[in-house]
């Protein structure tokens, strides 16, 4: 099989089920999944994938996670719904360490494509109060009035991804909200 890739994701379930059809494992790609939880607490593991328990807030673990990979799907964040993010603003902002360290490790390791998943929380909160809102568009993120904590971390990380793409040529589809 040609064009095989080594893929890393910090949310392997999303990559297996949502990002590719058929999934990358069935296409013969090497997939590495990482979560902060111990392996015995994972909801799902794949026998054909490399499953690692690592804290990606630590820079050295990000180098381990992306080593030898062509593509990175960065889908991780410390959050648990609106109740969590409203009551744990500092904890949510610490996710910037995951994003920063994964970008640096990806750049240094020669990763070809970096995908970052953002959040609707980056959009101006005042544009989200009208139930008849026709929908949000990318330009609605500015002027910035993101959700305090989680939303600002996501917006900052979007910009960091953009600048890594501009400055270092790290390719990526635009962040998805």
C-alpha positions as a printed NumPy array, in Angstrom:
array([[  0.   ,   0.   ,   0.   ],
       [  1.34 ,   3.439,  -0.91 ],
       [  1.134,   6.749,   0.921],
       [  0.899,   5.161,   4.361],
       [  0.978,   7.678,   7.171],
       [  1.93 ,   7.679,  10.802],
       [ -0.863,   9.484,  12.608],
       [ -0.967,  10.808,  16.155],
       [ -4.122,  11.889,  17.942],
       [ -4.848,  12.865,  21.502],
       [ -8.444,  11.8  ,  20.857],
       [ -8.065,   8.561,  18.959],
       [-11.806,   7.844,  18.967],
       [-12.494,  10.999,  16.97 ],
       [ -9.819,  10.179,  14.406],
       [-10.942,   6.579,  13.999],
       [-14.651,   7.352,  13.717],
       [-14.98 ,  10.911,  12.47 ],
       [-11.913,  12.024,  10.532],
       [-11.44 ,   9.245,   8.007],
       [-13.703,   6.834,   6.131],
       [-12.702,   4.115,   6.185],
       [-10.78 ,   4.627,   9.38 ],
       [ -6.998,   5.001,   9.147],
       [ -6.286,   1.666,  10.842],
       [ -8.215,  -0.288,   8.235],
       [ -6.311,   1.607,   5.523],
       [ -3.008,   0.403,   6.982],
       [ -1.865,   3.662,   8.551],
       [  0.039,   3.548,  11.829],
       [ -1.986,   5.329,  14.514],
       [ -0.829,   6.441,  17.957],
       [ -3.398,   7.578,  20.488],
       [ -2.599,   9.411,  23.713],
       [ -4.684,  10.267,  26.748],
       [ -3.757,  11.478,  30.206],
       [ -5.842,   8.71 ,  31.78 ],
       [ -4.249,   5.351,  32.621],
       [ -4.925,   2.828,  29.841],
       [ -7.243,   0.767,  32.054],
       [ -9.545,   3.827,  32.339],
       [ -9.863,   4.44 ,  28.592],
       [-13.35 ,   3.958,  27.219],
       [-11.944,   2.509,  23.986],
       [ -8.599,   1.183,  22.811],
       [ -7.664,  -0.258,  19.436],
       [ -5.473,  -3.334,  19.239],
       [ -3.864,  -2.171,  15.991],
       [ -3.054,   1.287,  17.375],
       [ -0.28 ,   2.31 ,  19.725],
       [ -2.051,   3.522,  22.893],
       [ -0.051,   5.671,  25.332],
       [ -0.889,   7.274,  28.649],
       [  0.933,  10.627,  28.68 ],
       [  0.336,  14.068,  30.174],
       [  0.635,  16.33 ,  27.116],
       [  0.918,  19.417,  29.274],
       [  4.559,  18.305,  29.64 ],
       [  6.761,  19.243,  26.692],
       [  8.843,  16.045,  26.672],
       [  5.672,  13.943,  26.421],
       [  4.629,  15.859,  23.314],
       [  7.918,  14.91 ,  21.66 ],
       [  7.237,  11.266,  22.537],
       [  3.697,  11.55 ,  21.182],
       [  4.61 ,  12.979,  17.756],
       [  7.885,  11.092,  17.178],
       [  7.843,   9.526,  13.726],
       [  4.413,  10.864,  12.769],
       [  3.369,  12.634,   9.562],
       [  0.074,  14.013,  10.817],
       [ -1.104,  15.302,  14.186],
       [ -4.761,  15.631,  15.143],
       [ -4.809,  17.858,  18.226],
       [ -8.284,  17.363,  19.667],
       [ -7.486,  17.552,  23.384],
       [ -8.476,  20.076,  26.006],
       [ -9.121,  20.019,  29.713],
       [-12.859,  20.573,  29.723],
       [-16.099,  18.838,  30.545],
       [-19.004,  20.88 ,  29.272],
       [-20.23 ,  24.375,  30.078],
       [-20.578,  23.716,  33.805],
       [-16.945,  22.634,  33.985],
       [-15.531,  25.473,  31.917],
       [-17.51 ,  28.11 ,  33.8  ],
       [-16.212,  26.852,  37.163],
       [-12.64 ,  25.913,  36.159],
       [-11.36 ,  28.82 ,  34.061],
       [ -7.686,  28.5  ,  35.07 ],
       [ -7.684,  24.724,  34.518],
       [ -9.143,  25.272,  31.049],
       [ -6.501,  27.834,  30.178],
       [ -3.739,  25.367,  31.098],
       [ -4.686,  23.507,  27.881],
       [ -2.546,  26.122,  26.154],
       [  0.434,  24.031,  27.308],
       [ -0.835,  21.042,  25.299],
       [ -1.275,  23.169,  22.194],
       [  2.023,  25.019,  22.558],
       [  4.094,  21.924,  23.262],
       [  2.44 ,  19.899,  20.478],
       [  3.109,  22.679,  17.98 ],
       [  6.76 ,  22.978,  19.002],
       [  7.29 ,  19.198,  19.002],
       [  5.529,  18.9  ,  15.621],
       [  7.675,  21.635,  14.098],
       [ 10.879,  20.16 ,  15.503],
       [  9.93 ,  16.616,  14.44 ],
       [  9.054,  17.434,  10.835],
       [  5.319,  16.768,  11.069],
       [  3.724,  17.511,   7.698],
       [  0.173,  18.33 ,   8.77 ],
       [ -1.188,  19.616,  12.062],
       [ -4.921,  19.725,  12.705],
       [ -6.255,  21.783,  15.601],
       [ -9.817,  21.51 ,  16.828],
       [-11.075,  24.708,  18.395],
       [-14.46 ,  25.559,  19.928],
       [-17.535,  27.691,  19.376],
       [-16.554,  29.318,  22.681],
       [-14.169,  31.569,  20.728],
       [-17.067,  33.469,  19.179],
       [-18.24 ,  36.783,  20.536],
       [-20.624,  35.853,  23.341],
       [-22.932,  38.777,  22.555],
       [-23.66 ,  37.225,  19.153],
       [-24.844,  34.009,  20.806],
       [-27.684,  35.336,  22.958],
       [-30.345,  35.748,  20.23 ],
       [-32.265,  32.483,  19.679],
       [-33.033,  33.674,  16.115],
       [-29.334,  34.048,  15.298],
       [-28.88 ,  32.859,  11.714],
       [-25.61 ,  31.155,  12.681],
       [-22.049,  32.148,  13.383],
       [-19.325,  32.615,  10.81 ],
       [-15.553,  32.79 ,  11.128],
       [-15.53 ,  36.603,  11.096],
       [-17.829,  36.599,  14.158],
       [-14.859,  35.641,  16.341],
       [-13.678,  39.275,  16.061],
       [-13.901,  41.666,  17.727],
       [-13.022,  39.086,  20.317],
       [-15.329,  38.545,  23.245],
       [-14.707,  34.852,  23.763],
       [-15.937,  32.804,  26.708],
       [-13.736,  33.777,  29.645],
       [-11.118,  31.106,  30.228],
       [-11.702,  28.219,  27.822],
       [-12.75 ,  30.413,  24.883],
       [ -9.76 ,  32.74 ,  25.205],
       [ -7.375,  29.773,  25.419],
       [ -8.887,  28.33 ,  22.235],
       [ -8.733,  31.665,  20.415],
       [ -5.107,  32.18 ,  21.44 ],
       [ -4.257,  28.637,  20.298],
       [ -5.956,  29.239,  16.923],
       [ -3.73 ,  32.248,  16.392],
       [ -0.674,  30.308,  17.501],
       [ -1.486,  27.605,  14.923],
       [ -1.852,  30.251,  12.252],
       [  1.499,  31.8  ,  13.117],
       [  3.256,  28.412,  13.217],
       [  1.874,  27.803,   9.732],
       [  3.055,  31.224,   8.51 ],
       [  6.439,  31.244,  10.235],
       [  7.465,  27.592,  10.001],
       [  5.374,  26.161,   7.174],
       [  3.617,  23.699,   9.461],
       [  0.681,  22.764,   7.276],
       [ -2.765,  22.499,   8.739],
       [ -6.375,  22.731,   7.779],
       [ -7.917,  25.694,   9.567],
       [ -9.033,  25.087,  13.109],
       [-12.519,  23.616,  13.302],
       [-15.071,  24.981,  15.745]])
